[in-house]
């Protein structure tokens, strides 16, 4: 059986003027049965369409903050570094993926851009903006593979179909999160402090966003590996 080609969105290092990707994303896709390729950053829409055309699915990876102008807000001082080039490239890629109905998986920043591109908003900084007496350590101090908190999974969601459980434990490395859910998205999982941790679009072949980082867990965590397997399997169809 032919292995599907998965296009991954790139990181950009301003100081070294380089495009790169964390190797765990590549390893997770390969372990799940796919062939990962890094998509170009500074290209026009036509060039990006050529690159995207050879892909069977797309992984929107983690990374820097999204420009608040994308969801009609001014930038607060707690907002981090933004990379307009990446925002532009990912929005163009998102449009291509939606038009072709190719499978989409979003991780950390990835879930956030999916929400924003569909009309949702974000907390620019959870500690500064979330009015709650109970806040989890969403930006955990522990290592990448350490589990930090649990999520409650909606039993009719795509995520539930993948992991077949109502609760799972995840790692957590983010200071932004979904605030206003995009009108077309459905919630797949929430944290104990009610922050949205996973979203999906049921009418698409495969459309899932998760706020945690399964690429750091897949080698030792069956739930994390099953997310990548479900995504890659959808890319084969």
TAHU-V857209 format. One record per pair of residues at least 4 apart in sequence whose ideal C-beta (glycine too) atoms are under 6 Angstrom apart, sorted by the first residue. I is the first residue (numbers start at 0). GAP is how many residues later the second one is. D is the distance in Angstrom with one decimal. If there is no record, write none. Layout:
# TAHU-V857209
i=I gap=GAP d=D
i=I gap=GAP d=D
This chain:
# TAHU-V857209
i=2 gap=31 d=6.0
i=2 gap=32 d=5.1
i=3 gap=30 d=5.1
i=3 gap=52 d=3.8
i=3 gap=231 d=3.7
i=3 gap=232 d=5.2
i=4 gap=30 d=5.0
i=4 gap=50 d=5.1
i=4 gap=51 d=5.3
i=5 gap=23 d=5.0
i=5 gap=28 d=4.5
i=5 gap=30 d=5.1
i=5 gap=51 d=5.2
i=5 gap=53 d=5.8
i=6 gap=30 d=5.8
i=6 gap=32 d=4.7
i=6 gap=48 d=3.7
i=6 gap=51 d=4.9
i=7 gap=13 d=5.8
i=7 gap=17 d=5.8
i=7 gap=28 d=5.6
i=7 gap=30 d=5.5
i=7 gap=51 d=4.8
i=7 gap=53 d=5.7
i=8 gap=51 d=5.3
i=8 gap=52 d=5.2
i=8 gap=81 d=5.5
i=9 gap=9 d=4.5
i=9 gap=11 d=5.8
i=9 gap=28 d=5.4
i=9 gap=31 d=5.1
i=10 gap=9 d=5.1
i=10 gap=52 d=5.4
i=11 gap=7 d=5.8
i=11 gap=29 d=5.8
i=11 gap=71 d=5.4
i=11 gap=74 d=5.9
i=12 gap=5 d=4.8
i=18 gap=22 d=5.2
i=20 gap=4 d=5.9
i=20 gap=17 d=5.2
i=22 gap=4 d=6.0
i=23 gap=191 d=4.2
i=23 gap=192 d=5.7
i=24 gap=36 d=5.7
i=24 gap=190 d=4.9
i=25 gap=10 d=4.6
i=27 gap=187 d=4.5
i=27 gap=190 d=4.7
i=27 gap=200 d=4.9
i=28 gap=5 d=4.4
i=28 gap=7 d=4.1
i=31 gap=196 d=3.8
i=31 gap=197 d=4.7
i=31 gap=200 d=4.2
i=32 gap=199 d=4.9
i=33 gap=198 d=4.2
i=38 gap=12 d=5.7
i=39 gap=11 d=5.9
i=40 gap=44 d=5.9
i=40 gap=48 d=5.5
i=41 gap=43 d=6.0
i=42 gap=4 d=3.9
i=42 gap=5 d=5.0
i=44 gap=47 d=5.2
i=47 gap=4 d=5.9
i=47 gap=44 d=5.5
i=48 gap=47 d=5.9
i=51 gap=44 d=4.8
i=55 gap=179 d=4.1
i=56 gap=45 d=5.3
i=56 gap=46 d=3.8
i=56 gap=178 d=3.6
i=57 gap=39 d=5.0
i=57 gap=46 d=5.4
i=58 gap=46 d=5.0
i=59 gap=46 d=4.2
i=59 gap=50 d=3.4
i=59 gap=53 d=5.9
i=60 gap=46 d=5.9
i=60 gap=49 d=5.9
i=61 gap=45 d=5.4
i=61 gap=46 d=3.5
i=61 gap=47 d=4.8
i=62 gap=46 d=4.5
i=63 gap=17 d=5.0
i=63 gap=19 d=5.2
i=64 gap=14 d=5.6
i=64 gap=15 d=4.3
i=64 gap=17 d=5.2
i=64 gap=111 d=5.9
i=65 gap=4 d=5.5
i=65 gap=46 d=5.9
i=65 gap=47 d=5.9
i=65 gap=50 d=5.8
i=66 gap=15 d=4.5
i=66 gap=20 d=5.5
i=67 gap=5 d=4.1
i=67 gap=7 d=4.9
i=67 gap=56 d=5.8
i=69 gap=46 d=5.2
i=70 gap=45 d=5.2
i=70 gap=50 d=4.4
i=74 gap=4 d=4.9
i=75 gap=48 d=5.1
i=77 gap=47 d=3.5
i=77 gap=50 d=4.5
i=78 gap=45 d=4.4
i=85 gap=4 d=6.0
i=89 gap=23 d=5.4
i=90 gap=26 d=5.7
i=93 gap=23 d=4.8
i=96 gap=5 d=5.1
i=96 gap=7 d=5.4
i=100 gap=104 d=5.4
i=102 gap=102 d=5.5
i=102 gap=103 d=3.6
i=102 gap=131 d=4.3
i=102 gap=132 d=5.0
i=103 gap=103 d=5.0
i=104 gap=103 d=5.6
i=104 gap=126 d=4.5
i=105 gap=4 d=2.9
i=105 gap=5 d=4.5
i=105 gap=8 d=4.5
i=105 gap=103 d=3.7
i=106 gap=103 d=6.0
i=107 gap=66 d=5.5
i=107 gap=105 d=5.9
i=110 gap=98 d=3.1
i=110 gap=99 d=6.0
i=110 gap=100 d=5.3
i=111 gap=10 d=5.6
i=112 gap=4 d=5.9
i=113 gap=95 d=4.8
i=114 gap=5 d=3.7
i=114 gap=63 d=5.0
i=114 gap=67 d=5.0
i=115 gap=4 d=5.8
i=117 gap=64 d=3.5
i=117 gap=66 d=5.5
i=118 gap=63 d=4.7
i=118 gap=64 d=5.9
i=119 gap=60 d=5.2
i=119 gap=61 d=5.4
i=119 gap=62 d=3.5
i=120 gap=58 d=4.8
i=120 gap=59 d=3.8
i=121 gap=54 d=5.2
i=121 gap=57 d=5.4
i=122 gap=6 d=4.7
i=122 gap=7 d=6.0
i=122 gap=53 d=5.8
i=122 gap=54 d=5.1
i=122 gap=56 d=4.7
i=124 gap=4 d=5.8
i=124 gap=50 d=5.4
i=125 gap=4 d=4.9
i=125 gap=12 d=5.7
i=125 gap=49 d=5.6
i=125 gap=51 d=5.7
i=131 gap=61 d=5.8
i=133 gap=59 d=5.3
i=134 gap=58 d=5.7
i=135 gap=13 d=4.9
i=135 gap=55 d=5.8
i=135 gap=57 d=5.2
i=136 gap=11 d=5.9
i=137 gap=34 d=4.9
i=137 gap=36 d=5.6
i=138 gap=36 d=5.2
i=139 gap=8 d=4.2
i=139 gap=32 d=5.0
i=141 gap=4 d=3.8
i=143 gap=72 d=3.9
i=144 gap=71 d=5.3
i=144 gap=72 d=5.9
i=146 gap=22 d=4.1
i=146 gap=24 d=5.9
i=147 gap=23 d=5.3
i=147 gap=24 d=4.3
i=148 gap=42 d=6.0
i=149 gap=17 d=5.4
i=149 gap=19 d=5.2
i=150 gap=17 d=6.0
i=150 gap=19 d=5.7
i=150 gap=38 d=4.2
i=150 gap=40 d=5.7
i=150 gap=46 d=4.5
i=151 gap=15 d=5.9
i=151 gap=38 d=5.5
i=152 gap=6 d=5.3
i=152 gap=7 d=5.0
i=152 gap=13 d=5.5
i=152 gap=36 d=4.7
i=153 gap=34 d=5.7
i=154 gap=5 d=5.1
i=156 gap=31 d=3.8
i=156 gap=43 d=5.8
i=157 gap=42 d=4.1
i=157 gap=50 d=5.4
i=158 gap=29 d=4.1
i=158 gap=30 d=5.7
i=158 gap=39 d=5.1
i=161 gap=64 d=5.4
i=161 gap=65 d=5.9
i=161 gap=68 d=4.6
i=162 gap=5 d=5.9
i=162 gap=60 d=4.7
i=162 gap=63 d=5.9
i=167 gap=55 d=5.1
i=169 gap=42 d=3.7
i=170 gap=41 d=5.4
i=170 gap=42 d=5.5
i=171 gap=40 d=5.8
i=172 gap=40 d=6.0
i=176 gap=18 d=5.0
i=177 gap=18 d=4.3
i=180 gap=4 d=5.5
i=184 gap=14 d=4.5
i=185 gap=14 d=5.7
i=186 gap=9 d=5.7
i=187 gap=10 d=3.8
i=187 gap=11 d=5.8
i=187 gap=12 d=4.9
i=188 gap=8 d=4.5
i=188 gap=9 d=3.8
i=189 gap=4 d=5.6
i=189 gap=6 d=5.9
i=189 gap=7 d=5.7
i=190 gap=4 d=4.6
i=190 gap=6 d=5.2
i=196 gap=14 d=4.6
i=197 gap=12 d=4.9
i=198 gap=10 d=4.7
i=199 gap=7 d=5.8
i=199 gap=8 d=5.0
i=200 gap=6 d=3.9
i=204 gap=29 d=5.8
i=205 gap=28 d=3.5
i=213 gap=4 d=5.8
i=213 gap=10 d=3.6
i=213 gap=13 d=5.0
i=216 gap=4 d=3.9
i=216 gap=7 d=3.7
i=217 gap=6 d=4.5
i=217 gap=7 d=4.3
i=217 gap=10 d=5.9
i=228 gap=4 d=6.0
